[in-house]
């Protein structure tokens, strides 16, 4: 699936780690009522959004449709764009209304989209050639 020179495998791990850490810090900030943790969560989510955009673009550049079917590749790309969009809304909510019901739903939907993205990427890398 990847061309000879690709930064996508290096960049694709950052959104996963930063989103997970950001959500964990949001949870800790709410449980312990510490605004410093909320600031750290916002920072992680913001960097995660930047990393997700970079991972999306490097993934588009590194795609080789001769090795995988179009459906497999575009499925993964769709999940990654959905995650990036939801992460953008999550970042916005983290700065405005971090613990509102809508924000919590957005964090949850972003986590589901991230899980689907991870699984589809796993299948692209580790499944048998088509």
N, C-alpha and C positions, 0 to 999 in steps of 0.2 A: 504494500500500500504506500510505502514511503519512497520518495525519490532518494537519490544518493546523498544530497545535502539537505538536512531537515533539522530545524530547531524545535519542532513540535514535541518530540518525546521529552525534551528538557524542560519546556515551558508548561506542559500539560499537568504537571503535578502540583504546581503552585496554587491554582484556583481551588483545588480539592483541599489542600492543607489550610489555606487562608480562610476559606469559607467555614470549614469545620472548627477551626480555632476561633473565628469570629462569633459563631453561634454558641460555642461553649463559653466564651467570655460574656456574651449577652446573658446567658443563663446565670452565670456566676454573679454578674452585676445586679441582676434582679434579686437573686437569693440573698446576697450579702449587703445589698443597698450601698454599693460603692461606685461613685461616678467615675473614678479612675479606670475601672474595668470597662465601663461603657465606652470611654474614649479609646481604649485599646481595641475593643470589639469593632468600633467604627473604623479605626485605622486598618485592621485586618480585612474587613469587608471591602474597604475602598481599594486596598492593594490587590485583593482577590479579583475585583472587577477589572482592574487594569491587566492583571495576568490572564484573566479569561478572554479578554479582547485579543491580547497577543497570541494566546493559544488558538483562538478561532482563526485568526489570519494566517498563522503559520501552518495550521492544519489544512486550510484551503490551498495554500501554495504547495504543500508536500503531497497532495493526493495524486496517486497514480491509479486511474480507473482501469488499467489493463490487468491489475492483479486482483482486484475485488469487484464485485458487481456494483452497479450504480446505486441500487437499493440499500446495500450494506453501508456504503460510504455516506450517502445522503441521510440515512437514518441517524448515524452518529453525528453528522453535522447539524441535523435538526435538533437533536437533544442538546448539543453544545450551545447552539444559538438560543434555545429556550432557556437554558440555565443562565446564560449571560444576560438575557433580558430580565429574568426574574431576580438575578443578583443585582442588577441596576436598581430595580424597585426596592430590593432589600436594603441597599445602601442608602437610598433616599429616606426610607422609613427609619433606619437606624439614627439618622440625624434629626428627624422631625418628631416622630411618635414611635419610639423604639419598641414599646411593649403593648401597642394597641392590638386589637384582635386581627385587624387586616394585616398588620406587620407580622404577627405570628403565623398567619396563614401563608403569607408570602415566603417567609423563611422555610416553612414546611414544604411548600411547592418547589422551591429552589432545591431543597435537599432531595426530593423525589426526582427532579429533572437531572440533578447531578448523579444520582445513583444509576439512572437509565443511561446517561452519557458514559459513565465509567464502564458499565456492563457492555454497551455496544462497542466501545473502544477495545475492551478486553477481547471481544469476539473478533474484531478486525485483526488484532495482533496474533492471537493464539488459536484461532480456528484453522481448519484445513483449507488450503487454497480452493477457490471456486472453480 
